[in-house]
Amino acid sequence: DNKLVSLFEKRSEEKEVFLKEKFKSATLISLVIFKTSLTIELIVPPEVNTPIVSPFSVFLSIEFKPFTELILNSFQGITPATLISFSTHLCKKYLNPKKKKLMVIFRGINLDYFNMNNTLEKKLNILASNWKINKKNFIILLPGRLTKWKGQEIFIESLSLLIEKHNKNNFHAIILGSNQGREVYSKKLSLLVERFRLRNKITFVDSCKEMPLAYKLSDLVISSSIEPEAFGRVAVEAQAMNKPIIASDIGGSRETVLNGRSGFLYKHNDQKELAKTINKIMEMDKQSLNLIGKQGRKNVEKKFNVDQMCQSTFTEYKKLLK
């Protein structure tokens, strides 16, 4: 019936031409859904009078800032009926609600996949063995690709302060993520570890095929970004796995973490406060840590369920088809 056409970001010229041909019969199309606003100006003719839905997201980090203005100015006269953002932070920072219809639908994760009860102990032991992790230590996990804005330097410095200022030695940290070709930055992190004599305290892991195992292996998860996360999946995944999360007090983390209940927010780019917060969690008893974990799981079940995300999005689509 041509009631709904879903278009995803096209990279090949052949697919782009195909889509432009489709719009020659645009009178048959009731709703157009784009994966990204960047493709709208390339594919939709200005004369098309059809409701358009476009998710709105931008790369907030320093390395992607040149793309922000491109995204914001990409519509060129084509006004989407609805812009869907997965963060209130993005709406407030970049969009004028008086000019466009904005809707916040939080990203969702698979709660069956990220579930403490659905991971096998045997696999967990194998992972710990492969990573040479002594599970008797307090395990601190920092997931994320190796890039400056993810804050690995701040994290390493905070671990040095954790030993020097707070007299904590019974921990092991895992920095999990690929350098994606950033060899210079990767080498810089290794030298920083050597400088602070943390070689026996930090393990670098390039990738993990089953992230729930990595979360379950850890006692604490860190998101130390020094620039705002548009959403920040790490904080949500950690909470889904009943793990306390420490995250920077900027960007999406302010919406995903219940500060003082499911985790803690600290002043971003401040290694002293990060060390102090890590120490605070390390000194908590098991009962307190379990309570934080339960609060985190409840938070994710209530707000960041993938089924809820899909249903909310579909409901918005149906409204535009009426």
Backbone as CSV, one residue per row, in Angstrom:
resi,resn,N_x,N_y,N_z,CA_x,CA_y,CA_z,C_x,C_y,C_z
1,ASP,0.815,-1.217,0.000,0.000,0.000,0.000,0.845,1.263,0.000
2,ASN,2.135,1.129,0.078,3.025,2.287,0.149,2.677,3.222,1.304
3,LYS,2.148,2.676,2.385,1.793,3.492,3.539,3.021,3.940,4.312
4,LEU,4.036,3.118,4.335,5.220,3.431,5.134,6.474,3.048,4.363
5,VAL,7.342,4.004,4.174,8.618,3.740,3.520,9.720,4.085,4.506
6,SER,10.560,3.138,4.864,11.658,3.378,5.797,12.964,3.446,5.023
7,LEU,13.625,4.577,5.103,14.869,4.780,4.368,16.041,4.849,5.334
8,PHE,17.090,4.093,5.052,18.260,4.103,5.892,19.393,4.804,5.165
9,GLU,20.373,5.212,5.885,21.480,5.970,5.316,22.116,5.185,4.165
10,LYS,22.172,5.816,2.998,22.699,5.149,1.811,24.085,5.674,1.493
11,ARG,24.985,4.760,1.223,26.361,5.146,0.970,26.742,5.010,-0.504
12,SER,26.077,4.146,-1.235,26.445,3.959,-2.629,25.620,4.872,-3.533
13,GLU,26.226,5.329,-4.639,25.536,6.211,-5.568,24.341,5.510,-6.205
14,GLU,24.456,4.209,-6.459,23.370,3.465,-7.089,22.121,3.479,-6.224
15,LYS,22.291,3.265,-4.910,21.139,3.267,-4.010,20.525,4.655,-3.924
16,GLU,21.363,5.685,-3.944,20.859,7.051,-3.861,20.013,7.393,-5.085
17,VAL,20.484,7.002,-6.261,19.730,7.230,-7.495,18.400,6.487,-7.445
18,PHE,18.435,5.247,-6.953,17.223,4.437,-6.832,16.182,5.144,-5.972
19,LEU,16.634,5.711,-4.845,15.707,6.378,-3.933,15.140,7.649,-4.551
20,LYS,15.962,8.386,-5.274,15.472,9.602,-5.925,14.398,9.268,-6.951
21,GLU,14.572,8.147,-7.638,13.574,7.697,-8.596,12.260,7.378,-7.882
22,LYS,12.365,6.797,-6.696,11.173,6.450,-5.924,10.324,7.689,-5.637
23,PHE,10.996,8.827,-5.402,10.277,10.030,-5.020,9.595,10.720,-6.192
24,LYS,9.789,10.212,-7.400,9.056,10.745,-8.541,7.579,10.416,-8.411
25,SER,7.270,9.351,-7.651,5.879,8.977,-7.381,5.545,9.274,-5.926
26,ALA,6.032,10.402,-5.422,5.924,10.734,-3.993,4.488,10.862,-3.511
27,THR,3.522,11.053,-4.430,2.131,11.186,-4.005,1.605,9.905,-3.380
28,LEU,2.285,8.792,-3.616,1.845,7.510,-3.065,2.406,7.256,-1.668
29,ILE,3.302,8.126,-1.216,4.001,7.907,0.047,3.366,8.750,1.149
30,SER,3.025,8.122,2.255,2.369,8.826,3.356,3.340,9.290,4.428
31,LEU,4.445,8.601,4.579,5.387,8.931,5.647,6.784,8.494,5.242
32,VAL,7.766,9.370,5.500,9.159,9.052,5.201,9.951,9.057,6.496
33,ILE,10.699,7.985,6.737,11.484,7.868,7.960,12.956,7.792,7.591
34,PHE,13.746,8.677,8.163,15.175,8.687,7.898,15.946,8.234,9.120
35,LYS,17.016,7.505,8.890,17.895,7.112,9.991,18.691,8.307,10.483
36,THR,19.029,9.216,9.582,19.821,10.388,9.944,19.385,11.583,9.126
37,SER,19.432,12.770,9.704,19.023,13.977,9.002,19.947,14.303,7.840
38,LEU,21.156,13.765,7.829,22.119,14.091,6.783,21.661,13.654,5.397
39,THR,20.782,12.646,5.300,20.389,12.138,3.995,19.187,12.863,3.408
40,ILE,18.505,13.663,4.196,17.272,14.288,3.723,17.526,15.185,2.526
41,GLU,18.502,16.065,2.621,18.745,17.021,1.547,19.243,16.320,0.283
42,LEU,19.819,15.123,0.424,20.372,14.414,-0.723,19.311,13.688,-1.528
43,ILE,18.211,13.286,-0.865,17.278,12.358,-1.490,15.890,12.944,-1.715
44,VAL,15.384,13.748,-0.770,14.005,14.221,-0.867,13.919,15.515,-1.674
45,PRO,13.163,15.518,-2.767,12.971,16.753,-3.528,12.203,17.771,-2.703
46,PRO,12.509,19.072,-2.836,11.840,20.112,-2.037,10.335,20.136,-2.228
47,GLU,9.839,19.695,-3.397,8.406,19.775,-3.672,7.600,18.664,-3.003
48,VAL,8.281,17.684,-2.400,7.559,16.576,-1.768,6.821,17.070,-0.528
49,ASN,5.504,16.888,-0.526,4.686,17.328,0.609,4.276,16.099,1.417
50,THR,5.251,15.525,2.115,5.039,14.289,2.850,5.620,14.428,4.255
51,PRO,4.915,13.970,5.290,5.497,14.021,6.642,6.818,13.270,6.703
52,ILE,7.817,13.898,7.296,9.139,13.302,7.409,9.500,13.187,8.878
53,VAL,9.981,12.022,9.270,10.463,11.810,10.631,11.961,11.584,10.561
54,SER,12.713,12.301,11.390,14.160,12.123,11.402,14.672,12.080,12.837
55,PRO,15.362,11.007,13.222,16.044,11.007,14.520,17.097,12.108,14.522
56,PHE,17.220,12.807,15.643,18.228,13.862,15.739,19.304,13.453,16.726
57,SER,20.520,13.396,16.249,21.668,13.161,17.129,22.871,13.819,16.511
58,VAL,23.786,14.258,17.348,25.022,14.876,16.856,26.193,14.287,17.601
59,PHE,27.356,14.362,16.970,28.573,13.952,17.643,29.047,15.135,18.469
60,LEU,29.038,14.976,19.785,29.301,16.105,20.666,30.776,16.292,20.997
61,SER,31.604,15.314,20.691,32.994,15.406,21.106,33.783,16.354,20.223
62,ILE,34.938,16.759,20.712,35.795,17.687,19.990,36.126,17.171,18.600
63,GLU,36.408,15.884,18.479,36.859,15.343,17.206,35.759,15.342,16.149
64,PHE,34.472,15.481,16.566,33.394,15.460,15.594,32.668,16.798,15.475
65,LYS,33.109,17.831,16.170,32.385,19.098,16.171,32.175,19.706,14.786
66,PRO,33.098,19.522,13.832,32.850,20.066,12.495,31.575,19.545,11.851
67,PHE,31.084,18.371,12.275,29.890,17.792,11.683,28.610,18.371,12.267
68,THR,28.696,18.989,13.441,27.490,19.453,14.124,26.711,20.463,13.298
69,GLU,27.404,21.501,12.810,26.730,22.524,12.014,26.180,21.936,10.727
70,LEU,26.897,20.972,10.147,26.428,20.321,8.932,25.088,19.650,9.165
71,ILE,24.972,18.964,10.291,23.721,18.283,10.621,22.606,19.287,10.861
72,LEU,22.892,20.330,11.623,21.874,21.306,11.977,21.370,22.075,10.776
73,ASN,22.202,22.227,9.739,21.828,22.993,8.561,21.509,22.111,7.360
74,SER,21.245,20.834,7.604,21.124,19.887,6.494,19.742,19.834,5.860
75,PHE,18.746,20.492,6.463,17.396,20.325,5.959,17.106,21.166,4.714
76,GLN,17.702,22.347,4.587,17.586,23.186,3.400,16.142,23.314,2.918
77,GLY,15.288,23.766,3.809,13.912,24.032,3.418,12.975,22.858,3.628
78,ILE,13.497,21.675,3.902,12.658,20.505,4.148,12.509,20.338,5.653
79,THR,11.340,20.646,6.175,11.137,20.607,7.626,10.488,19.293,8.038
80,PRO,11.168,18.475,8.808,10.554,17.225,9.261,9.325,17.494,10.120
81,ALA,8.319,16.633,9.988,7.143,16.764,10.841,7.518,16.527,12.292
82,THR,8.485,15.648,12.499,8.926,15.321,13.858,10.418,15.039,13.868
83,LEU,11.089,15.573,14.867,12.485,15.225,15.124,12.522,14.426,16.419
84,ILE,13.062,13.233,16.362,13.133,12.388,17.541,14.554,12.391,18.083
85,SER,14.704,12.760,19.346,16.013,12.755,19.985,16.027,11.697,21.073
86,PHE,17.198,11.089,21.321,17.277,10.119,22.405,17.844,10.747,23.665
87,SER,17.855,12.087,23.715,18.378,12.765,24.892,17.763,14.150,25.016
88,THR,17.225,14.471,26.191,16.735,15.822,26.452,17.879,16.818,26.337
89,HIS,19.068,16.377,26.713,20.262,17.211,26.636,20.480,17.731,25.222
90,LEU,20.302,16.881,24.214,20.502,17.291,22.826,19.488,18.344,22.411
91,CYS,18.228,18.140,22.807,17.182,19.091,22.449,17.471,20.473,23.010
92,LYS,17.813,20.520,24.281,18.058,21.805,24.937,19.278,22.511,24.374
93,LYS,20.286,21.732,23.997,21.548,22.328,23.570,21.528,22.811,22.121
94,TYR,20.824,22.061,21.258,20.971,22.332,19.837,19.706,22.737,19.084
95,LEU,18.523,22.458,19.617,17.317,22.670,18.839,16.375,23.668,19.490
96,ASN,15.686,24.434,18.652,14.696,25.394,19.112,13.319,24.747,19.019
97,PRO,12.707,24.416,20.157,11.421,23.719,20.141,10.306,24.520,19.483
98,LYS,10.474,25.838,19.357,9.451,26.671,18.736,9.424,26.486,17.221
99,LYS,10.551,26.029,16.670,10.654,25.883,15.219,10.348,24.471,14.741
100,LYS,10.606,23.485,15.555,10.415,22.096,15.141,9.711,21.317,16.250
101,LYS,8.958,20.309,15.847,8.329,19.431,16.826,9.379,18.451,17.321
102,LEU,9.654,18.501,18.612,10.682,17.651,19.202,10.047,16.583,20.071
103,MET,10.656,15.418,20.049,10.184,14.334,20.896,11.384,13.560,21.405
104,VAL,11.431,13.335,22.703,12.520,12.568,23.285,12.066,11.136,23.509
105,ILE,12.753,10.204,22.843,12.539,8.775,23.075,13.905,8.194,23.423
106,PHE,14.087,7.844,24.683,15.383,7.341,25.116,15.755,6.070,24.367
107,ARG,17.026,5.909,24.109,17.509,4.663,23.540,17.186,3.506,24.483
108,GLY,17.014,2.347,23.917,16.742,1.178,24.739,17.774,0.092,24.521
109,ILE,17.928,-0.784,25.503,18.838,-1.918,25.367,18.082,-3.211,25.615
110,ASN,18.653,-4.289,25.164,18.047,-5.607,25.325,18.269,-6.095,26.759
111,LEU,17.205,-6.098,27.531,17.315,-6.436,28.953,17.499,-7.931,29.202
112,ASP,17.220,-8.739,28.194,17.501,-10.170,28.329,18.986,-10.442,28.100
113,TYR,19.571,-9.704,27.159,20.999,-9.866,26.867,21.851,-9.301,28.004
114,PHE,21.521,-8.080,28.429,22.236,-7.471,29.555,21.507,-7.830,30.846
115,ASN,21.773,-9.046,31.296,21.094,-9.575,32.478,22.075,-10.461,33.247
116,MET,22.275,-10.129,34.510,23.218,-10.879,35.352,22.905,-12.373,35.395
117,ASN,21.617,-12.702,35.317,21.205,-14.100,35.464,21.357,-14.921,34.186
118,ASN,21.689,-14.235,33.080,21.789,-14.935,31.801,23.230,-15.101,31.312
119,THR,24.178,-14.988,32.218,25.587,-15.198,31.865,26.091,-16.469,32.565
120,LEU,26.873,-17.239,31.836,27.365,-18.508,32.366,28.649,-18.324,33.165
121,GLU,28.705,-18.932,34.333,29.875,-18.829,35.207,31.118,-19.395,34.525
122,LYS,30.928,-20.439,33.734,32.060,-21.053,33.030,32.695,-20.059,32.065
123,LYS,31.875,-19.354,31.313,32.382,-18.350,30.377,33.081,-17.215,31.125
124,LEU,32.522,-16.859,32.277,33.108,-15.786,33.087,34.509,-16.164,33.551
125,ASN,34.676,-17.393,33.983,35.984,-17.864,34.441,37.000,-17.905,33.300
126,ILE,36.538,-18.276,32.128,37.422,-18.299,30.953,37.884,-16.889,30.607
127,LEU,36.936,-15.934,30.654,37.282,-14.538,30.353,38.299,-14.002,31.351
128,ALA,38.081,-14.264,32.629,39.001,-13.806,33.674,40.384,-14.408,33.460
129,SER,40.413,-15.667,33.060,41.689,-16.336,32.801,42.403,-15.735,31.593
130,ASN,41.642,-15.485,30.522,42.232,-14.898,29.310,42.785,-13.509,29.564
131,TRP,42.100,-12.748,30.407,42.545,-11.388,30.716,43.515,-11.344,31.898
132,LYS,43.809,-12.531,32.462,44.730,-12.632,33.607,44.249,-11.772,34.778
133,ILE,42.978,-11.935,35.107,42.355,-11.164,36.173,42.169,-12.025,37.419
134,ASN,42.635,-11.521,38.541,42.406,-12.176,39.828,41.095,-11.642,40.401
135,LYS,40.071,-12.483,40.444,38.745,-12.029,40.859,38.661,-11.681,42.343
136,LYS,39.739,-11.934,43.084,39.763,-11.539,44.490,39.992,-10.032,44.631
137,ASN,40.537,-9.419,43.579,40.720,-7.970,43.581,39.406,-7.260,43.279
138,PHE,39.354,-5.973,43.576,38.207,-5.134,43.208,38.417,-4.744,41.737
139,ILE,37.526,-5.199,40.859,37.710,-5.019,39.420,36.974,-3.757,38.944
140,ILE,37.722,-2.869,38.298,37.173,-1.612,37.778,37.241,-1.645,36.259
141,LEU,36.095,-1.452,35.606,36.014,-1.542,34.149,35.749,-0.180,33.524
142,LEU,36.575,0.181,32.530,36.357,1.391,31.736,36.194,0.975,30.269
143,PRO,34.944,0.845,29.781,34.730,0.479,28.378,34.703,1.728,27.491
144,GLY,35.077,1.554,26.233,35.021,2.662,25.282,36.250,2.705,24.398
145,ARG,36.062,3.093,23.146,37.193,3.165,22.226,38.262,4.109,22.759
146,LEU,39.504,3.844,22.392,40.609,4.663,22.887,40.694,5.960,22.091
147,THR,40.201,7.005,22.693,40.254,8.337,22.107,40.225,9.334,23.253
148,LYS,40.861,10.466,23.074,41.093,11.402,24.178,39.815,11.801,24.905
149,TRP,38.719,12.025,24.156,37.524,12.555,24.818,36.822,11.522,25.693
150,LYS,37.196,10.243,25.556,36.626,9.219,26.430,37.268,9.215,27.817
151,GLY,38.358,9.976,27.981,38.896,10.216,29.325,39.766,9.139,29.917
152,GLN,40.416,8.320,29.071,41.288,7.271,29.622,42.463,7.857,30.416
153,GLU,42.961,9.008,29.984,44.084,9.634,30.710,43.674,10.028,32.126
154,ILE,42.485,10.636,32.228,41.964,11.034,33.537,41.788,9.812,34.426
155,PHE,41.299,8.737,33.837,41.079,7.504,34.582,42.398,6.945,35.128
156,ILE,43.409,6.884,34.292,44.717,6.365,34.726,45.295,7.229,35.838
157,GLU,45.189,8.536,35.689,45.689,9.446,36.725,44.931,9.261,38.032
158,SER,43.621,9.010,37.929,42.818,8.823,39.147,43.221,7.549,39.891
159,LEU,43.633,6.526,39.152,44.070,5.286,39.800,45.388,5.484,40.543
160,SER,46.230,6.331,39.994,47.469,6.661,40.694,47.161,7.372,42.012
161,LEU,46.181,8.288,41.963,45.777,9.007,43.172,45.063,8.081,44.158
162,LEU,44.379,7.087,43.628,43.688,6.121,44.486,44.687,5.403,45.389
163,ILE,45.859,5.121,44.847,46.920,4.472,45.627,47.615,5.478,46.535
164,GLU,47.971,6.627,45.943,48.777,7.615,46.664,48.011,8.315,47.774
165,LYS,46.777,8.741,47.494,46.010,9.550,48.443,45.042,8.740,49.313
166,HIS,44.605,7.595,48.794,43.575,6.836,49.517,44.054,5.456,49.966
167,ASN,45.324,5.171,49.699,45.943,3.925,50.170,45.198,2.656,49.737
168,LYS,44.707,2.674,48.501,44.019,1.497,47.973,44.932,0.773,46.977
169,ASN,45.139,-0.509,47.214,45.982,-1.311,46.325,45.290,-2.581,45.842
170,ASN,44.182,-2.917,46.464,43.515,-4.187,46.159,42.542,-4.065,44.986
171,PHE,42.996,-3.484,43.879,42.124,-3.322,42.711,42.882,-3.695,41.441
172,HIS,42.114,-3.974,40.416,42.680,-4.152,39.080,41.732,-3.488,38.092
173,ALA,42.284,-2.711,37.169,41.473,-1.968,36.209,41.604,-2.572,34.809
174,ILE,40.491,-2.579,34.091,40.456,-3.038,32.704,40.031,-1.868,31.822
175,ILE,40.902,-1.480,30.912,40.551,-0.468,29.920,40.206,-1.218,28.642
176,LEU,38.917,-1.267,28.342,38.407,-2.116,27.269,37.980,-1.281,26.064
177,GLY,38.704,-1.426,24.952,38.327,-0.700,23.744,39.460,-0.647,22.736
178,SER,39.100,-0.581,21.473,40.083,-0.535,20.393,40.591,0.891,20.191
179,ASN,41.851,1.020,19.753,42.368,2.360,19.451,41.936,2.828,18.068
180,GLN,41.343,1.940,17.281,40.817,2.267,15.943,41.846,3.026,15.098
181,GLY,43.088,2.610,15.222,44.144,3.234,14.432,44.836,4.403,15.108
182,ARG,44.404,4.762,16.311,45.031,5.884,17.018,46.260,5.377,17.785
183,GLU,47.274,5.027,17.042,48.468,4.415,17.628,49.214,5.374,18.551
184,VAL,49.248,6.649,18.181,49.958,7.647,18.993,49.294,7.792,20.357
185,TYR,47.956,7.884,20.353,47.228,8.015,21.615,47.371,6.750,22.454
186,SER,47.309,5.603,21.801,47.464,4.333,22.497,48.830,4.242,23.178
187,LYS,49.863,4.675,22.470,51.215,4.675,23.026,51.307,5.656,24.203
188,LYS,50.627,6.775,24.081,50.620,7.774,25.157,50.028,7.186,26.437
189,LEU,48.953,6.415,26.302,48.331,5.787,27.467,49.270,4.768,28.109
190,SER,49.957,4.005,27.275,50.907,3.007,27.799,52.035,3.674,28.564
191,LEU,52.531,4.788,28.037,53.598,5.528,28.713,53.110,6.120,30.032
192,LEU,51.831,6.534,30.049,51.252,7.088,31.274,51.168,6.010,32.356
193,VAL,50.799,4.813,31.944,50.745,3.687,32.878,52.128,3.403,33.451
194,GLU,53.140,3.428,32.600,54.519,3.209,33.049,54.968,4.317,33.998
195,ARG,54.618,5.532,33.645,55.016,6.694,34.463,54.484,6.598,35.890
196,PHE,53.245,6.140,36.029,52.631,6.021,37.360,52.851,4.642,37.989
197,ARG,53.656,3.818,37.326,53.975,2.472,37.827,52.712,1.654,38.091
198,LEU,51.844,1.642,37.090,50.571,0.937,37.213,50.490,-0.272,36.286
199,ARG,51.614,-0.717,35.781,51.612,-1.806,34.816,50.943,-3.061,35.371
200,ASN,51.103,-3.307,36.652,50.491,-4.496,37.268,49.063,-4.243,37.754
201,LYS,48.593,-3.023,37.552,47.262,-2.658,38.018,46.262,-2.441,36.886
202,ILE,46.751,-2.297,35.656,45.881,-1.983,34.520,46.119,-2.964,33.382
203,THR,45.026,-3.486,32.834,45.088,-4.359,31.666,44.341,-3.691,30.512
204,PHE,44.993,-3.587,29.359,44.339,-3.075,28.155,43.781,-4.253,27.362
205,VAL,42.506,-4.175,27.028,41.860,-5.222,26.227,41.256,-4.573,24.993
206,ASP,41.553,-5.122,23.830,41.130,-4.507,22.575,39.627,-4.635,22.336
207,SER,39.054,-5.797,22.633,37.632,-5.999,22.365,37.082,-7.139,23.221
208,CYS,35.759,-7.191,23.270,35.076,-8.269,23.997,33.789,-8.589,23.249
209,LYS,33.649,-9.824,22.794,32.483,-10.200,22.002,31.205,-10.264,22.836
210,GLU,31.343,-10.553,24.105,30.170,-10.643,24.985,30.323,-9.651,26.138
211,MET,29.832,-8.435,25.911,29.982,-7.385,26.912,29.319,-7.692,28.250
212,PRO,28.193,-8.420,28.289,27.630,-8.755,29.605,28.623,-9.484,30.503
213,LEU,29.500,-10.303,29.923,30.516,-10.998,30.716,31.508,-10.006,31.308
214,ALA,31.910,-9.011,30.504,32.851,-7.994,30.988,32.248,-7.217,32.150
215,TYR,30.956,-6.868,32.031,30.287,-6.145,33.112,30.173,-7.021,34.369
216,LYS,29.805,-8.282,34.169,29.629,-9.158,35.324,30.949,-9.403,36.045
217,LEU,32.033,-9.430,35.293,33.353,-9.638,35.884,33.771,-8.470,36.773
218,SER,33.228,-7.293,36.492,33.640,-6.081,37.201,32.829,-5.847,38.471
219,ASP,33.422,-5.079,39.373,32.732,-4.631,40.590,32.239,-3.202,40.442
220,LEU,32.846,-2.465,39.519,32.530,-1.051,39.308,32.797,-0.714,37.853
221,VAL,31.912,0.092,37.261,32.071,0.527,35.868,32.244,2.037,35.838
222,ILE,33.145,2.499,34.975,33.454,3.924,34.861,33.131,4.433,33.462
223,SER,32.560,5.638,33.390,32.419,6.378,32.135,33.049,7.750,32.382
224,SER,34.291,7.912,31.934,35.073,9.105,32.322,35.209,10.135,31.206
225,SER,34.235,10.220,30.319,34.296,11.137,29.180,34.494,12.577,29.631
226,ILE,35.364,13.292,28.922,35.625,14.693,29.259,34.816,15.637,28.377
227,GLU,34.111,15.085,27.392,33.147,15.814,26.572,31.805,15.100,26.719
228,PRO,30.682,15.817,26.523,29.362,15.208,26.752,29.080,14.020,25.851
229,GLU,28.549,12.972,26.440,28.009,11.845,25.685,26.608,12.233,25.234
230,ALA,26.283,11.972,23.962,24.928,12.257,23.495,23.914,11.440,24.279
231,PHE,24.267,10.200,24.568,23.416,9.324,25.386,24.268,8.592,26.414
232,GLY,25.192,7.782,25.964,26.084,7.066,26.867,25.574,5.679,27.209
233,ARG,25.807,4.723,26.307,25.299,3.363,26.513,25.969,2.660,27.693
234,VAL,27.227,2.983,27.958,27.956,2.293,29.025,27.222,2.406,30.358
235,ALA,26.770,3.614,30.681,26.087,3.822,31.960,24.813,2.997,32.051
236,VAL,24.084,2.902,30.952,22.826,2.149,30.947,23.093,0.645,31.001
237,GLU,24.064,0.178,30.217,24.389,-1.251,30.217,24.898,-1.703,31.579
238,ALA,25.719,-0.876,32.212,26.241,-1.217,33.542,25.113,-1.358,34.557
239,GLN,24.162,-0.418,34.523,23.034,-0.478,35.454,22.168,-1.709,35.184
240,ALA,21.992,-2.040,33.903,21.206,-3.227,33.560,21.843,-4.492,34.130
241,MET,23.175,-4.463,34.262,23.907,-5.613,34.804,24.093,-5.509,36.315
242,ASN,23.316,-4.633,36.963,23.345,-4.483,38.430,24.702,-4.022,38.947
243,LYS,25.413,-3.216,38.163,26.721,-2.732,38.575,26.683,-1.235,38.867
244,PRO,27.345,-0.788,39.945,27.426,0.647,40.204,28.215,1.337,39.099
245,ILE,27.785,2.519,38.717,28.432,3.274,37.646,28.897,4.625,38.176
246,ILE,30.096,5.004,37.806,30.585,6.363,38.052,30.724,7.020,36.685
247,ALA,30.057,8.161,36.492,30.065,8.821,35.188,30.293,10.314,35.324
248,SER,30.806,10.918,34.262,31.003,12.369,34.224,29.659,13.071,34.352
249,ASP,29.654,14.224,34.998,28.405,14.958,35.239,28.018,15.846,34.069
250,ILE,28.149,15.341,32.852,27.827,16.106,31.655,27.060,15.225,30.665
251,GLY,26.331,15.891,29.764,25.666,15.164,28.688,24.603,14.190,29.159
252,GLY,24.464,13.092,28.409,23.412,12.125,28.653,23.468,11.438,29.996
253,SER,24.652,11.379,30.602,24.794,10.702,31.895,23.907,11.316,32.974
254,ARG,23.636,12.604,32.861,22.768,13.253,33.840,21.350,12.706,33.791
255,GLU,20.968,12.150,32.644,19.625,11.607,32.484,19.564,10.106,32.739
256,THR,20.681,9.425,32.546,20.666,7.964,32.657,21.062,7.447,34.036
257,VAL,21.823,8.247,34.790,22.303,7.811,36.111,21.529,8.512,37.218
258,LEU,21.009,7.743,38.156,20.354,8.312,39.337,21.446,8.595,40.362
259,ASN,21.913,9.829,40.398,23.070,10.184,41.221,22.827,9.887,42.698
260,GLY,23.711,9.050,43.259,23.602,8.673,44.650,22.732,7.459,44.889
261,ARG,22.071,6.966,43.831,21.189,5.801,43.974,21.639,4.632,43.098
262,SER,21.736,4.866,41.783,22.195,3.789,40.892,23.666,3.961,40.523
263,GLY,24.243,5.033,40.989,25.644,5.329,40.695,25.974,6.739,41.161
264,PHE,27.108,7.245,40.675,27.546,8.569,41.109,28.077,9.371,39.919
265,LEU,27.745,10.665,39.919,28.295,11.587,38.929,29.418,12.376,39.579
266,TYR,30.480,12.593,38.832,31.596,13.385,39.357,31.936,14.498,38.380
267,LYS,32.597,15.517,38.853,32.981,16.649,38.013,33.913,16.168,36.913
268,HIS,33.475,16.318,35.672,34.247,15.788,34.553,35.633,16.437,34.469
269,ASN,36.554,15.675,33.950,37.939,16.138,33.765,38.633,16.432,35.094
270,ASP,38.164,15.801,36.167,38.743,16.038,37.488,39.180,14.691,38.081
271,GLN,40.460,14.374,37.906,40.963,13.074,38.365,40.919,12.920,39.878
272,LYS,41.036,14.015,40.613,40.983,13.936,42.069,39.599,13.522,42.556
273,GLU,38.563,14.121,41.958,37.202,13.769,42.372,36.847,12.354,41.921
274,LEU,37.363,11.961,40.754,37.108,10.596,40.292,37.739,9.588,41.252
275,ALA,38.983,9.853,41.668,39.654,8.960,42.621,38.892,8.902,43.937
276,LYS,38.413,10.042,44.386,37.657,10.114,45.639,36.360,9.308,45.547
277,THR,35.698,9.376,44.381,34.432,8.660,44.200,34.664,7.156,44.093
278,ILE,35.730,6.761,43.395,36.069,5.335,43.325,36.338,4.790,44.723
279,ASN,37.105,5.554,45.498,37.419,5.144,46.862,36.152,4.990,47.707
280,LYS,35.206,5.903,47.506,33.943,5.861,48.241,33.208,4.544,47.983
281,ILE,33.169,4.127,46.725,32.479,2.877,46.380,33.258,1.660,46.894
282,MET,34.591,1.718,46.813,35.403,0.601,47.291,35.234,0.363,48.785
283,GLU,34.880,1.404,49.522,34.712,1.285,50.967,33.299,0.885,51.380
284,MET,32.403,0.775,50.412,31.037,0.354,50.728,30.987,-1.144,51.013
285,ASP,30.049,-1.545,51.856,29.885,-2.973,52.114,29.087,-3.615,50.981
286,LYS,29.069,-4.931,50.977,28.431,-5.676,49.894,26.943,-5.371,49.796
287,GLN,26.295,-5.198,50.917,24.863,-4.914,50.928,24.558,-3.586,50.235
288,SER,25.379,-2.584,50.505,25.187,-1.260,49.888,25.401,-1.328,48.381
289,LEU,26.424,-2.075,47.961,26.702,-2.223,46.535,25.560,-2.962,45.833
290,ASN,25.024,-3.975,46.483,23.904,-4.720,45.905,22.672,-3.838,45.753
291,LEU,22.455,-2.948,46.714,21.314,-2.041,46.656,21.456,-1.079,45.472
292,ILE,22.680,-0.559,45.272,22.932,0.315,44.121,22.653,-0.438,42.821
293,GLY,23.108,-1.688,42.762,22.880,-2.507,41.577,21.403,-2.713,41.283
294,LYS,20.616,-2.980,42.321,19.180,-3.194,42.151,18.491,-1.910,41.685
295,GLN,18.903,-0.766,42.236,18.337,0.516,41.813,18.645,0.789,40.341
296,GLY,19.855,0.419,39.933,20.247,0.613,38.538,19.407,-0.224,37.595
297,ARG,19.210,-1.483,37.947,18.409,-2.378,37.111,16.976,-1.854,36.985
298,LYS,16.397,-1.417,38.082,15.041,-0.861,38.052,14.972,0.372,37.167
299,ASN,15.987,1.211,37.248,16.042,2.432,36.450,16.018,2.115,34.956
300,VAL,16.802,1.123,34.554,16.875,0.749,33.141,15.577,0.079,32.689
301,GLU,15.029,-0.783,33.510,13.779,-1.451,33.154,12.655,-0.443,32.939
302,LYS,12.677,0.631,33.712,11.623,1.634,33.643,11.780,2.582,32.454
303,LYS,13.009,2.959,32.113,13.209,4.044,31.147,13.961,3.651,29.879
304,PHE,14.739,2.568,29.904,15.641,2.306,28.784,15.471,0.902,28.204
305,ASN,14.234,0.446,28.188,13.894,-0.859,27.638,13.733,-0.739,26.123
306,VAL,14.379,-1.610,25.352,14.336,-1.506,23.890,12.914,-1.706,23.364
307,ASP,12.115,-2.552,24.000,10.732,-2.755,23.559,9.916,-1.479,23.737
308,GLN,10.156,-0.795,24.850,9.471,0.465,25.111,9.883,1.512,24.097
309,MET,11.169,1.550,23.748,11.680,2.492,22.746,10.997,2.269,21.396
310,CYS,10.913,1.008,20.982,10.305,0.673,19.691,8.816,1.028,19.673
311,GLN,8.122,0.736,20.761,6.689,1.010,20.831,6.422,2.509,20.785
312,SER,7.215,3.295,21.512,7.040,4.750,21.517,7.290,5.340,20.135
313,THR,8.305,4.820,19.457,8.635,5.301,18.117,7.516,4.945,17.139
314,PHE,7.042,3.717,17.202,5.978,3.273,16.302,4.692,4.062,16.531
315,THR,4.401,4.367,17.793,3.209,5.156,18.111,3.269,6.528,17.467
316,GLU,4.455,7.139,17.476,4.632,8.445,16.853,4.434,8.357,15.337
317,TYR,4.936,7.281,14.733,4.754,7.085,13.293,3.264,6.986,12.946
318,LYS,2.514,6.239,13.751,1.099,6.032,13.480,0.322,7.351,13.554
319,LYS,0.724,8.223,14.473,0.060,9.521,14.600,0.182,10.313,13.308
320,LEU,1.336,10.237,12.675,1.584,11.001,11.449,0.879,10.396,10.243
321,LEU,0.484,9.141,10.339,-0.192,8.475,9.233,-1.699,8.730,9.241
322,LYS,-2.191,9.298,10.344,-3.656,9.537,10.430,-4.056,10.713,9.534
